[in-house]
Each structure stands twice: as C-alpha cells, then as structure tokens.
Amino acid sequence: MKFFFHYNKPQSKKVGKPQLSLHYKNICHIVDNIECFVPTTGRIRKSQPYFVMTGSAKSISIGSNRVAVIQ
C-alpha cells in the first residue's frame, strides 16, 4: 500500500509536542512517531505540505502509544 507522511505544524502547536500526519488508504492518522522499515523518497510539492516522505509498505500498524510502524 502506498503511504506518505509529513510534519503537522497546526496539530503540533495545538497539543504542544511534535505531531506527524500519516496518510494511507485515504485516511489521515495523527501520530507521535514513525518507525519506518521500508525505503522512502522525499517529494517537494507546490502546496502545503511542501515536503512529504512517500513509500510503499506491506503493513502499517499504529500502537496505543501512537507510534506508527511501517513495514
């Protein structure tokens, strides 16, 4: 499955700590951290978010500790 993630500045300011947006299966998941075990590529966009990391994974899981594991 294809995925991409980026730093989410508005959510980070709201909760007072760094937050990441992880997008896959047309859903945006807000997580505290990402453990990524697959190759990724940076992509520059013309609109916000200007820089995202993209890749392809066999599985993505989000634990109760709000850490996404991408394999």
TAMO-V923642 format. One record per pair of residues at least 4 apart in sequence whose ideal C-beta (glycine too) atoms are under 6 Angstrom apart, sorted by the first residue. I is the first residue (numbers start at 1). J is the second residue. Records with the same first field share a line. If there is no record, write none. Layout:
# TAMO-V923642
I->J / J
This chain:
# TAMO-V923642
1->24 / 57
2->56
3->24 / 55 / 57
4->23 / 52 / 54
5->20 / 22 / 34 / 53
6->21 / 49 / 52
8->12 / 19 / 21
11->19 / 30
12->18 / 19
19->30
20->31 / 34
21->28
22->29 / 31 / 68
23->28
24->60
29->62
31->66 / 68
32->66
33->67
34->68
35->69
36->70
37->71
38->55 / 57 / 70
40->53 / 55
41->54
42->53
43->52 / 54
44->51
45->50
57->70
58->71
59->71
60->70
61->69
62->68
63->67
